[in-house]
C-alpha cells in the first residue's frame, strides 16, 4: 500500500485521468474531491461491498433458476 501525506487543496494523480483532491479537513474527517471519467465507477467502500453482495445474490438466484429449468427440460 502506498501511503501519502497531503494537505488541504493538495491532490494526488492516479494515471492520466483520475485526480483525488483534499477539499477540507475537519476533526477526524477528510473531504475528498474525485475527478474521474464517467466510465470509472467511484463509490464509498461500504456501498461498493453492498453492490457486490447484491450482484452475487442475484447471480445465485439466476443460477438456481437455470438449474431448475434444466432439470425440467431433462425430465
C-alpha positions in Angstrom: 0.0 0.0 0.0 1.3 3.4 -0.9 0.8 5.9 1.9 0.9 9.6 1.1 0.6 12.8 3.2 -1.4 15.6 1.7 -2.6 19.0 2.9 -5.8 20.8 2.2 -6.0 21.7 -1.5 -3.3 19.3 -2.5 -4.0 16.3 -4.7 -2.8 13.0 -6.0 -2.9 11.9 -9.6 -3.9 8.3 -10.5 -2.9 7.6 -14.1 -3.7 10.3 -16.6 -7.4 10.6 -15.9 -8.1 10.4 -12.1 -7.3 13.2 -9.6 -8.1 13.0 -5.9 -8.0 16.4 -4.1 -8.2 17.2 -0.4 -11.0 19.7 -0.2 -11.2 20.0 3.6 -10.2 18.6 6.9 -12.5 18.9 9.9 -11.5 16.9 13.0 -11.1 13.3 12.1 -12.9 13.7 8.7 -11.3 14.4 5.4 -13.4 15.7 2.5 -12.2 14.4 -0.9 -13.0 15.5 -4.4 -12.5 12.9 -7.1 -12.3 13.9 -10.7 -12.6 10.7 -12.9 -14.1 9.8 -16.3 -17.8 8.8 -16.2 -16.8 5.4 -17.3 -15.0 4.8 -13.9 -17.3 3.8 -11.0 -16.4 5.7 -7.8 -18.2 4.5 -4.6 -17.7 4.6 -0.8 -16.2 1.2 0.2 -19.3 0.1 2.1 -21.6 0.9 -0.9 -19.2 -0.9 -3.2 -19.3 -4.0 -1.0 -23.1 -3.9 -0.8 -23.3 -3.7 -4.6 -21.0 -6.7 -4.9 -23.1 -8.6 -2.4 -26.4 -7.8 -4.2 -24.8 -8.8 -7.5 -23.6 -12.1 -6.0 -27.1 -12.8 -4.6 -28.7 -12.1 -8.0 -26.2 -14.3 -9.7 -27.0 -17.1 -7.3 -30.8 -16.7 -7.9 -30.2 -16.8 -11.6 -28.1 -19.9 -11.3 -30.7 -21.6 -9.2 -33.4 -20.7 -11.7 -31.3 -22.0 -14.6 -30.6 -25.3 -12.8 -34.4 -25.7 -12.2 -35.2 -25.1 -15.8 -32.5 -27.5 -16.9 -34.0 -30.2 -14.7 -37.5 -29.6 -16.0 -36.2 -29.8 -19.6 -34.5 -33.2 -18.9 -37.4 -34.7 -17.2 
